């Protein structure tokens, strides 16, 4: 006797989680396969790195912070483990520097003593949204069921030209108009030094675990 009651059919959506290390630091991600050739990824990357470098003949110490969130679409053009990847990294990214001269130093076009300068503080901020393009190898969804996968991705994060700002604190000329004018020149010199750093190389390698989440319709 027909009852008119439809039977529930189970459908499966593959979900995977994983971790990786690389030039974006340590990363944790979740990803899902939409079709055999398209998958979505999203994750969090933690990266802070101490910097000791010289810009315009001034020695700085500081930190590079590239801690970000990421969202990506991966394409499998030949339906195997090879992927093309496109997406973006989101969040505040930048370089913070400080220099406390111990001898006379040229700021802008003039020379000043350490007591006149105090501490130089420079910050190079990157765009909050940095597009990404890459290629790689991802075996996450290539097996017949749940299991471990391997992922390797190389590409480029397009960060744009850093926006540099510079201040000086603790010096006897901190409020001097001429010193501030020379500091503005120094800020532009630093901007010119790092203007070419518009692309950050991305290399990541990691492992994933592919599980199955069941839904009923």
N, C-alpha and C positions, 0 to 999 in steps of 0.2 A: 504494500500500500504506500503510495507516494505521500510523504508528509510535508513536502515543500520546504524542509529545513536544509539549508546548505551546510555542507561539511566544512570545517575549518581546515585550511591548508597551511602548512608551515613553510615559511620562507626564511632564508638565512642571509645575514649581512656580515661580511668579514670585517673584523676590526683588529688592528694590530697596535702594539705599543713597543717603544724601543728607546735606546739611548745611543749616543754617539759622541765622539770627541773630534776636534779639529780646529781650524782657524777661527771658528765662531765660539770656541770654548766647549764646555760640556752642554749637551743638548738632551732634552727628553721630548718625545714626539708621540702622537697618536695618528694613525692613518687608516683610511678605509678605501676599499676598491668599489668604484661606482659601476664600471664596466670592465671587461677583460683588458681594455687598453687605457683606462683612465682611473687614477686614484687621487685622493685628496690627503694632504698632510698638514698638520699644525703642531707647533711646539714652542718650547721656551729654551733660550740659549743664555747661559751665564758666562760672561767673559770680562775679566778685569786684568790688566797687565801693567806692571810697573815700567815706566819709560825713563831712560836716562840718555838725553841726546842734546846736541848743540844746534841752535838755530840763530843765524845771523851773528855768529861768534859769541853767543851767550849760552852757557851750560845750564840746562833745565833738568829738573826731576819732576815726575808726575805720574799720572795714571791714564791709560787708555781704557775706556768703558764701552764695550759693544754688547752689553746685555740687552736682549731683544726678544720679542715674540715674532714668530714666523708663520706664514700661511702660504701653501703651495699647491699647484696642480701638476701631477706627473703624468706624462703620456708615454705609452709603450707602442711606438710606431710599428714594430714588427711582432707585437704580442709575445715578447719574451722578457727577460730580466733587464734589458737595456731601457733606460728612461731618458726622456727630455723633461726638464723641470722648469717651471716659471712661477713666480710669486713675489713676495716682498717680506722684508724685515721691518718691524714696527717698534718704536720706542726711542727714548732719548739716547743718543750716541755721541761720544765726543772725547776730546783729549783735554785734560787739565794739567797745566804746567806751573812750576814755581822756580824762581831763581833768586838767590841771595848772594850778590857779588861780594867777593872778598878782596878785590882789587879794582882799580879804576876800569870803567867799562863804557863803551860807546853806546849811547842811546840816541837813536835817530842820527843826527849829524854832529852831535857834541859828546864830549867825554865828561863823565860824572864820577864822583867818589862813591864808595860803598855806603857811606853815611847819608849822602844825598839821595841815593836811589832807594835804599831800604830793600824791600822784597818785590820782585816783579811777579805778577800773577797773570797768566795767559790761559784763555779757554778757547778751544776750537770746536764748535758745535756742528754736528752733521744733521742732515735732513731727518725728520722723524720717520719718514717712510722711504725705505731704500729698496727699489726693485731688484729682483734676482733672476738670473738665467743660468741654467746649468745642464749638465748631462751626468749620467751615472749608471750604476748597476744595482738593482734591488730585487732580491729573490723572495721578498716577503710573501707575496700571494701566488707564487709559482708552484707550490706543492698541492697535493690533493686534499689536504686538511690542515688542522692546527699544527704549528711547529715553529722552529727557529729559522730566522732569515738573516741575510747579510746585506748591508747597504753601504755603498761608496758613491759619493757625489762630489763633483768638482764644478766650479762655476765662478760667477762674479756678482758681488753686491755693489750696486751703483749708488754710492753714498752722496754724490754731488760734492761741490767745492766746500770745504769747511768755512764757517763764519767765525772769524777770529775777533776776540776782544781782549784788551790788555789794560791792567791797572798797576799802580805801584802803591805800596803801603809801608809805613814806618820810616820813611826817609825824611830828611829835613826839607826837601823840595816838593813834597807830595802835593802841596797846594800852589806851587809856583806855576804861573801861566806859561813861561818859556819851557819849563820841564814837561808840562802836559803836552805842549806842541811837539816836542821831540818824542814823547811817548807815543803820540799818534802816528808819527813817521815810523817808529819802531814796530808798531802794530801792523802797519801796511807792509813793512819788510817781512814780517813773520807770515802775513797772509800770502805774500808772493812766494815764500819758500815752500808752503804746503798746498798751494793751489792745485798742483798736479795730482794730488792724492784723491782722485774722484772715484776710483774703483778699488774695492777691497776683495782680494782673492778668497774664495771659499773652498775649503777641502774638508770633507767629513767622512768618517768611517764608523760604523756601528753595527749593532745587532738588534733584531726585532723579534717579537713573539706574536705570531698570528693566531688569534682565537676566533670563535664564531659566536655571535650574539643572535639568538633566535627571536623572531617576531611572528605573531600569528595574525592572519587576515581571514 
